[in-house]
């Protein structure tokens, strides 16, 4: 199957995969393939949602921006979910920004067609509500994690979370981007990455991080990784 001449695997997205066949077939004509390149802005804070995205590779960062220009990640979207929850919850905007974190592909749907389908498809809508609950748990856990856990544990959790969604041990990430996502100074990221490299857990070069020992990262990671992973598995089967 292809969209706009591009080969796709739309039902590898967990929400689309779990959507009842009849409802999925109604969605299909409205889905279009898009490439998400690292750094692409998919949603601006405070602007109406124009499209929803169902990633099947790559990841999307949802960030909060402050008046002084500061920005930090509050949630991650990958093949387990979708970008565009304000529409599911009855509004059309949120004070949050979304940008591609790891290059990949997604199926995109216009907001108008998506709203129409919400009123018709009970199975699809139920999946989206369960995903909204899982995403809420993720953001709540992130808030606690940023306050209570060590930089090493947080970075290990972040790398494992991104690995799960990107389905790759090699991640195209710069230290500047990591510092933005974690809300810390670049020097702090560099120091922790050096420790992880010395321990044989990761390798890193300019613009790329490779996970060498996922089990070792799992032992170093804070508890939040497993809490959030299990919640997604429970709610978005």
Secondary structure, DSSP 8 states (H G I E B T S, - for coil): -EETTEE--GGGSHHHHHS-HHHHHHHHTT-EEEEE-TT-EEE-TTS---EEEEESSSEEEEEEE-TTS-EEEEEEE-TTS-B-HHHHTT-S--S-EEEEEE-EEEEEEEHHHHHHHHTT-HHHHHHHHHHHHHHHHHHHHHHHHHHHS-HHHHHHHHHHHHHHHHT-SEE---HHHHHHHHTS-HHHHHHHHHHHHHTTSEEEETTEEEES-HHHHHHHS-THHHHHHHHHHHH--
